[in-house]
Amino acid sequence: MKHKFAAPLLVLAVLALFAAAYADDSDKDKLGPYKLLKTITIPEGLVRFDISWVDSEAGRYYLANRGDATAMPPVGPTIDVIDTKHNKFLYSIPLSSAGNGVVAIRKAGDDDEEDIVGGQLWVAAADSTVKVIDLVHPFAVPLSIPTGTPSDLRADELAYDPVDHIVLVANDRAPKPFVTFISTSTHLVLGKIVYDGSLGNPNTTGGIEQPVWDGATKRFYITIPSTVANANGEIDEINPVTRAITRIFPTSAACGANGSPAGLALIPGQRLMASCGDVVDIASGLGVTNVAGAGGDEIWFNSGDGRVYFGGGTDRISVNAVNALSPYNLIQTLTVGLIVLPPPNAANHTTHSVAADSELNRIFVPVSHEGVKVYTDAHDNGEGHED
């Protein structure tokens, strides 16, 4: 007997699948409202901090806590470690010098045993070194790699190239700011780019900010808030092997008026989004748009919900959630901090850092005098609960 309805049923099934997929994509634009899952208290306190990083596969959040030298007794700098699945503080790794940038580097086989997180944590420190922490033995004395001299003030933000096994780190406050390339295999310094106008390099007038790695182009991209040639800032493309700047993308006047580029994120479609709202197409090097109402310091692209999170907003007490796909609109602004007294004031509850667990779609925001706040929305893969 022939099944006369088989073909129509197959068509209906396919249409249903398309409808479900469309509904899922549409839902990503309608997620929310965000909710606060928990504020995770840091036992030694949280007064001054810098960059944070999430290793979603390992379920770990790392925060460069600069400590509090004014406390009695003084609180030293640490890396605070949080379990992102259980929203639980685990421990603090002591540092000899305050941390700034931080990135986790893991390889296949790093986690051979359950509940053991392997790999290394690379921390750019205030003494112009990069500390390499063995995550299997986090309390062992870390390897310290000099990037300059003490007069170079500090090593700041960094990024990792997993193809060539190279870390790029910026000394943004040196008399002549520079970036350093370090081999993660040998721990040797491979070379530098100095941003002083020599050798055809840009002459920065505003330091050096957040780098990112793009596996498609095998290039680093880094934000420069202002240079002699580009007063509104620029994004530089860097070849890690030749250690040379290959292209320069000037950022827009709107970007320059909105705090200049600082944070940077690689987003879908081979585009970059800067913390001042500029979206730049990598292939052409041209600006696509500027996101109205968005701004901040460190930013983070969360592949789990297709959004970019702006640490600190333009007021240091908010986090902007921005669509990482066209039309690149501001979706929601989370108020995470509190102004106690008119700024600048050390008692204010502020932030400028953010990171997200893409497996669980949980957003981690450190807030001074409070702790690390964990937010989520309707797309939370952990069902919005502390496990």
C-alpha positions as CSV (number, residue, x, y, z in Angstrom):
1,M,0.0,0.0,0.0
2,K,1.3,3.4,-1.0
3,H,1.6,6.1,1.7
4,K,0.2,9.1,-0.2
5,F,0.8,11.5,2.7
6,A,4.5,10.7,3.3
7,A,5.8,13.6,1.1
8,P,3.5,16.3,2.6
9,L,4.3,15.1,6.1
10,L,8.0,15.3,5.3
11,V,7.5,18.9,4.0
12,L,5.6,19.8,7.2
13,A,8.4,18.3,9.3
14,V,11.1,20.3,7.5
15,L,9.0,23.5,7.8
16,A,8.6,22.8,11.5
17,L,12.3,22.5,11.9
18,F,12.8,25.8,10.0
19,A,10.2,27.5,12.2
20,A,11.9,26.2,15.4
21,A,15.3,27.4,14.2
22,Y,13.8,30.8,13.3
23,A,12.1,31.0,16.7
24,D,15.3,30.2,18.4
25,D,17.2,33.0,16.6
26,S,14.3,35.4,17.2
27,D,14.4,34.6,20.9
28,K,18.0,35.7,21.2
29,D,16.8,39.2,20.5
30,K,14.1,39.0,23.1
31,L,16.0,37.4,25.9
32,G,15.7,38.9,29.4
33,P,15.1,40.7,31.5
34,Y,18.5,39.9,33.1
35,K,18.4,38.8,36.7
36,L,21.0,38.8,39.5
37,L,21.7,35.1,40.4
38,K,24.2,35.8,43.2
39,T,26.8,38.1,44.6
40,I,29.9,36.1,45.4
41,T,31.8,37.5,48.3
42,I,35.6,37.6,48.1
43,P,37.0,36.7,51.6
44,E,39.9,39.1,51.5
45,G,37.7,41.9,50.1
46,L,37.4,43.5,46.7
47,V,38.5,47.1,46.5
48,R,40.8,47.4,43.5
49,F,40.8,45.0,40.6
50,D,41.5,44.9,36.9
51,I,40.9,42.3,34.1
52,S,38.8,39.1,34.6
53,W,38.7,36.0,32.4
54,V,36.4,32.9,32.1
55,D,37.5,29.5,30.9
56,S,34.1,28.2,30.0
57,E,35.2,24.6,29.3
58,A,36.8,24.3,32.7
59,G,34.1,26.3,34.4
60,R,36.5,28.8,36.1
61,Y,36.5,32.6,36.5
62,Y,39.7,34.4,37.2
63,L,39.9,37.9,38.5
64,A,43.0,40.1,39.0
65,N,42.4,41.4,42.5
66,R,44.9,44.2,43.3
67,G,44.4,44.0,47.1
68,D,44.2,47.0,49.4
69,A,47.4,48.5,50.7
70,T,45.4,50.9,52.9
71,A,43.7,48.1,54.9
72,M,45.0,47.2,58.4
73,P,46.6,44.8,58.0
74,P,47.3,45.4,54.3
75,V,45.7,43.0,51.8
76,G,48.1,41.7,49.1
77,P,47.3,41.2,45.4
78,T,45.7,37.9,44.3
79,I,44.0,36.0,41.5
80,D,40.6,35.1,42.8
81,V,39.2,31.9,41.4
82,I,35.4,31.1,41.1
83,D,33.6,28.0,40.1
84,T,31.2,29.3,37.4
85,K,28.9,26.2,37.5
86,H,28.2,26.5,41.2
87,N,28.7,30.3,41.5
88,K,31.2,29.5,44.3
89,F,34.4,31.2,45.4
90,L,37.2,28.6,45.5
91,Y,40.5,30.2,46.5
92,S,42.8,33.1,46.0
93,I,46.3,32.7,44.4
94,P,48.7,35.2,46.0
95,L,50.8,37.4,43.8
96,S,54.1,39.2,44.5
97,S,52.9,42.1,42.3
98,A,49.4,43.3,41.4
99,G,47.9,41.6,38.4
100,N,46.4,43.4,35.4
101,G,45.6,41.3,32.4
102,V,44.9,37.6,32.7
103,V,44.4,34.7,30.3
104,A,44.0,31.0,30.8
105,I,45.9,28.7,28.4
106,R,44.8,25.1,28.3
107,K,45.7,22.1,26.1
108,A,44.0,18.8,25.3
109,G,44.6,16.4,28.2
110,D,45.2,19.2,30.8
111,D,42.2,17.9,32.8
112,D,43.0,14.2,33.2
113,E,41.2,13.9,36.5
114,E,37.8,15.0,37.6
115,D,37.7,18.4,39.4
116,I,41.4,19.1,38.5
117,V,41.8,22.1,36.2
118,G,45.0,22.0,34.2
119,G,46.9,24.4,32.0
120,Q,48.5,27.7,32.8
121,L,47.3,31.2,33.9
122,W,49.3,34.0,32.4
123,V,49.0,37.2,34.4
124,A,50.5,40.6,33.4
125,A,51.8,42.3,36.5
126,A,52.5,45.8,37.9
127,D,56.3,45.0,38.1
128,S,56.6,44.8,34.3
129,T,56.6,41.0,34.3
130,V,54.2,38.2,33.2
131,K,53.6,35.6,35.9
132,V,53.0,32.0,34.6
133,I,50.9,30.0,37.1
134,D,50.6,26.2,36.9
135,L,46.9,25.6,37.5
136,V,47.5,22.1,38.8
137,H,49.7,23.6,41.5
138,P,48.3,27.1,41.8
139,F,50.1,28.0,45.0
140,A,53.6,27.1,43.7
141,V,55.9,30.1,43.0
142,P,55.0,31.2,39.5
143,L,57.5,31.7,36.7
144,S,58.2,35.4,36.2
145,I,59.0,36.7,32.7
146,P,60.3,40.3,32.4
147,T,58.8,42.4,29.7
148,G,60.9,45.5,30.5
149,T,62.4,47.4,33.4
150,P,60.7,48.7,36.6
151,S,60.6,52.1,35.0
152,D,58.3,50.6,32.4
153,L,55.7,50.7,35.2
154,R,53.5,47.7,34.4
155,A,52.6,44.9,32.0
156,D,48.8,45.2,31.3
157,E,46.5,43.5,28.9
158,L,47.3,40.4,26.9
159,A,46.1,37.9,24.4
160,Y,47.1,34.4,23.3
161,D,47.8,33.0,19.8
162,P,47.3,29.2,20.0
163,V,48.6,28.6,16.5
164,D,52.0,30.0,17.0
165,H,52.0,29.6,20.8
166,I,52.6,33.3,21.4
167,V,51.3,35.7,24.1
168,L,51.2,39.4,23.3
169,V,51.3,41.7,26.3
170,A,51.2,45.5,26.4
171,N,53.2,47.9,28.6
172,D,50.9,50.7,28.2
173,R,52.4,53.2,30.7
174,A,56.1,52.9,29.8
175,P,57.8,56.1,28.7
176,K,57.7,54.6,25.2
177,P,54.7,52.2,25.3
178,F,55.3,48.8,23.7
179,V,54.0,45.3,23.1
180,T,56.0,42.2,23.8
181,F,55.8,38.8,22.2
182,I,56.5,35.8,24.4
183,S,56.7,32.1,23.4
184,T,54.4,29.9,25.6
185,S,56.6,26.9,24.7
186,T,60.0,28.3,25.7
187,H,58.9,31.3,27.8
188,L,61.4,33.4,25.9
189,V,60.8,37.0,24.8
190,L,60.6,36.9,21.0
191,G,60.5,40.6,20.2
192,K,58.7,43.9,20.7
193,I,56.9,46.7,18.9
194,V,57.5,50.1,20.3
195,Y,54.7,52.7,19.8
196,D,57.0,55.7,19.6
197,G,56.8,56.6,15.8
198,S,60.0,54.8,15.0
199,L,60.5,52.2,12.3
200,G,57.1,53.3,10.8
201,N,55.2,52.3,13.9
202,P,52.4,54.5,15.2
203,N,53.2,57.1,17.9
204,T,50.7,56.6,20.7
205,T,49.4,59.5,22.7
206,G,47.0,57.5,24.8
207,G,48.6,54.2,25.8
208,I,47.8,50.7,24.5
209,E,44.6,48.8,25.3
210,Q,42.9,45.4,24.8
211,P,44.3,42.9,22.3
212,V,42.4,39.9,20.8
213,W,43.5,37.0,18.6
214,D,41.7,36.0,15.4
215,G,42.2,32.4,14.3
216,A,40.8,33.1,10.8
217,T,43.4,35.7,9.9
218,K,46.1,34.5,12.3
219,R,46.6,38.0,13.5
220,F,46.3,40.0,16.7
221,Y,44.2,43.1,16.8
222,I,44.7,45.7,19.5
223,T,43.1,49.1,20.4
224,I,45.2,52.3,20.6
225,P,43.1,55.1,22.2
226,S,44.9,57.9,20.2
227,T,47.9,58.4,18.1
228,V,49.6,61.3,16.4
229,A,48.1,60.2,13.1
230,N,44.6,59.2,14.5
231,A,43.4,61.4,17.3
232,N,40.1,59.4,17.6
233,G,42.1,56.1,18.0
234,E,42.8,53.1,15.9
235,I,42.8,49.3,15.8
236,D,46.1,47.8,14.7
237,E,46.5,44.4,13.0
238,I,49.7,42.6,14.1
239,N,51.4,39.6,12.6
240,P,52.8,37.6,15.6
241,V,55.4,35.7,13.5
242,T,57.0,38.7,11.9
243,R,56.1,40.9,14.9
244,A,55.0,43.7,12.6
245,I,51.9,45.9,12.2
246,T,50.3,44.9,9.0
247,R,47.3,47.2,8.8
248,I,45.8,50.1,10.8
249,F,42.0,50.8,11.1
250,P,41.3,54.3,12.3
251,T,38.2,54.5,14.6
252,S,35.5,57.0,14.0
253,A,34.9,60.5,15.4
254,A,31.9,59.0,17.3
255,C,34.3,56.5,18.9
256,G,36.7,59.3,19.8
257,A,33.9,61.3,21.4
258,N,32.8,58.2,23.4
259,G,36.0,57.6,25.4
260,S,38.1,56.3,22.5
261,P,38.7,52.6,21.8
262,A,39.9,50.6,24.9
263,G,38.2,47.2,25.1
264,L,38.0,45.0,21.9
265,A,36.1,41.9,21.0
266,L,36.1,39.6,17.9
267,I,32.5,39.1,16.9
268,P,30.7,37.0,14.2
269,G,31.2,37.8,10.6
270,Q,34.9,38.5,11.0
271,R,34.2,41.9,12.6
272,L,35.6,43.7,15.6
273,M,33.7,45.7,18.2
274,A,35.4,48.3,20.3
275,S,34.4,49.5,23.7
276,C,33.5,53.0,22.3
277,G,30.9,51.3,20.0
278,D,32.7,51.1,16.7
279,V,32.1,47.9,14.6
280,V,34.9,47.3,12.1
281,D,34.9,44.8,9.2
282,I,38.3,43.0,9.2
283,A,38.4,42.1,5.5
284,S,38.0,45.7,4.3
285,G,39.2,47.5,7.4
286,L,36.2,49.8,7.2
287,G,33.9,50.9,9.9
288,V,30.4,49.4,9.7
289,T,28.6,51.4,12.4
290,N,28.9,52.9,15.8
291,V,26.6,51.5,18.5
292,A,24.7,54.4,20.1
293,G,24.5,54.4,23.8
294,A,27.2,51.7,24.4
295,G,30.5,52.4,26.1
296,G,32.9,51.0,28.7
297,D,36.3,49.6,29.4
298,E,37.0,45.9,29.1
299,I,34.4,44.1,26.9
300,W,33.6,40.4,26.3
301,F,31.9,38.6,23.5
302,N,29.7,35.7,24.7
303,S,29.2,33.2,22.0
304,G,26.5,31.5,24.0
305,D,24.0,34.3,23.6
306,G,25.5,36.3,20.7
307,R,26.1,39.4,22.8
308,V,28.9,41.7,23.7
309,Y,29.1,42.9,27.3
310,F,30.7,46.3,28.1
311,G,32.4,46.4,31.5
312,G,31.6,49.6,33.3
313,G,29.5,51.4,30.8
314,T,30.4,55.1,30.5
315,D,29.6,55.6,34.2
316,R,31.5,52.7,35.7
317,I,28.4,51.5,37.5
318,S,26.7,49.7,34.5
319,V,27.1,47.0,32.0
320,N,25.7,47.3,28.5
321,A,24.5,44.2,26.7
322,V,24.9,44.7,22.9
323,N,23.8,42.6,20.0
324,A,26.9,41.1,18.3
325,L,25.0,40.8,15.0
326,S,23.4,43.5,12.8
327,P,21.8,45.9,13.7
328,Y,24.3,45.9,16.6
329,N,21.9,47.5,18.9
330,L,22.0,48.2,22.7
331,I,19.7,45.6,24.2
332,Q,19.8,46.3,27.9
333,T,21.8,48.2,30.4
334,L,22.4,46.5,33.8
335,T,23.0,48.8,36.8
336,V,25.6,46.8,38.8
337,G,27.2,49.5,40.9
338,L,26.3,52.4,43.2
339,I,27.6,56.0,43.5
340,V,27.8,56.8,47.2
341,L,29.6,60.1,46.9
342,P,30.4,62.2,43.8
343,P,33.2,60.7,41.8
344,P,36.1,60.3,42.1
345,N,35.5,58.5,45.4
346,A,37.0,55.3,46.7
347,A,33.8,54.4,48.5
348,N,31.8,54.2,45.3
349,H,30.7,50.7,44.1
350,T,32.0,50.6,40.5
351,T,33.2,48.2,37.9
352,H,35.1,48.2,34.6
353,S,35.6,44.5,34.0
354,V,33.3,41.7,32.7
355,A,33.6,38.1,31.5
356,A,31.0,35.4,30.6
357,D,30.7,31.7,30.7
358,S,29.5,30.7,27.2
359,E,28.4,27.2,28.3
360,L,26.0,28.5,31.0
361,N,25.4,32.1,29.7
362,R,26.3,33.6,33.0
363,I,27.8,37.1,33.2
364,F,30.4,37.8,35.9
365,V,30.9,41.4,37.0
366,P,33.3,42.4,39.8
367,V,32.0,45.3,41.8
368,S,34.2,47.1,44.3
369,H,33.1,46.8,48.0
370,E,30.6,44.1,47.0
371,G,32.0,41.1,45.3
372,V,31.5,39.4,41.9
373,K,27.9,39.7,40.7
374,V,26.5,36.9,38.5
375,Y,23.8,37.8,36.0
376,T,21.8,35.7,33.6
377,D,18.7,35.9,31.3
378,A,16.1,33.6,29.9
379,H,18.9,31.8,27.8
380,D,20.7,30.6,30.9
381,N,21.8,27.0,30.3
382,G,22.1,26.4,34.0
383,E,18.4,27.1,34.4
384,G,19.2,30.2,36.3
385,H,19.9,28.4,39.5
386,E,23.0,28.0,41.7
387,D,23.7,24.3,41.3
